[in-house]
Amino acid sequence: MRAKILAGIATVAAIVGSGVLIPVVAANAATCDVEIGVTAKSGNYITGYGSLSQGCTGSTATIVIQKYVGLGYWADEAPATVNGPGYDQHVSYYCVGTGTQTWHTRIYGYTLGGNLVQKDSNSIRVTC
């Protein structure tokens, strides 16, 4: 059990004062997180991008352009899969004829422990 716990957490020791050994949890380079870029309008398209951090080798996430539909709800448009770290996954949605709407990009996925990890970009309100 101890090996499983330590496998997920980088642990280092620091010697303080008179030689007392105190465990310190260090930033773990293997921690998996999602990153989100800027949402913008380019011509007739709403565009956005996101990626996985370096600790996400072998993981996937979903990235979507979302349109605000009211009462706290967002509709998913143009979903794409983000595979592994090391590059940005770009998404775009052709928005002609949708009127004036509020848009943003969301990236989300689940950790091995089943916890949801997500980030939203800036929101833009534009006429398409």
N, C-alpha and C positions, 0 to 999 in steps of 0.2 A: 504494500500500500504506500509506503514512504517513497518508493521509487516513482510511482505514478504521480504523486503530488509534486515531487521535485522535478519531474520531467517537464511539467508545464510552467514552472517558475524558475527564473534564474536567481540563484541565491549566492551571495558572497558574504564573507565575514570581514569585519573591521575590528582592529584592535584599538581600544580606547583607554586612555589613561594608564592605569597600572596593569595592563595586560588582560583586562576583561574582554572576552570574546563576545561580541554582539552581532547576531545575524542581521543583515541588511538586505532587503529586497531591492535588487537592481532593475533598471529598465531592461526588459527582455527584448532582445532583437527579434525573437521568434514570435512576438505577440502579433496576432492578426487583427487588422483594422481596415476600415474602408475610408477612402478619400474621395472628396467631391470637388469638382471644378465649378466654373462660372456658367450660368445659363444666359443665353443671349438670343437675339433675333438676327438672323442673317438672311436677307432677301425674304423669301416666303417660308423660311424654316425656323423653328425653335431648336436650338442646339444646346448640348451639354456634354459633359464627360466626367468620368470617375475612374478609380482604380483601386486595387488592393495593395496593402502595404507589403513590404518585403517578407514579413513573417507568415504570409498566406500561401506559401507554396502548396500546390495541390488543392486549393480551395476555389470556390466560385461564388459569385454574388450576382444580383440582378440590378440593372440600372434602367430607369424609365424617365421619360419626360412626363410630367404630370400637369394636368389642367385643373384649376380650382373650379368646382361645380357648386359650391355653396354649403353652408351649415357644417364647415370643417372637413368636407370631403373633397378628395382629389381623384380624378380619373386618370388611369394609366394609359399612356400613349407610347408607342415605339419601344417596347421592352427589348433588352438585349442582355446577354450573359457576359459577365466579366470573368475571364479565366486567368487565374494566377497573377502574381505580381510582375512588375516590370514595364507595364505600358498602360496608357490611358485608353479606355473604351469610350468611343464617341457615339452619341445617339442624336438623331434628329427627327423632327416631326413636321410634315408639310401642313401648314396651318391655314391656307387660303380659305376664306369663307366662314371662318369660325367667329368672326366679330372681335370685340375687345375682350380679352381673357387674361387671367393671371396664370403664369406658368412657373415651374421650377423643375429641377432634376433631383431625383432621389436614387441613392444606391443603398442596397441592403443585403444582408446575408445572415446566416446563423453560425455561431461558433460551434466547436465540437461538443461543448456542454449544452447546446440548445438555446443559448441566449441570442436575442436579436441584436444586430449591430447595424445601425443605419445613420445616414447623414443626408441632409437636404441642402441644396445650393441656395443662392440668392433667389428671390422671386422677382419676376418682371411682369409688368402689365402692358400689353401691346395689342394693337389692332392688326389682324391678319386679313 
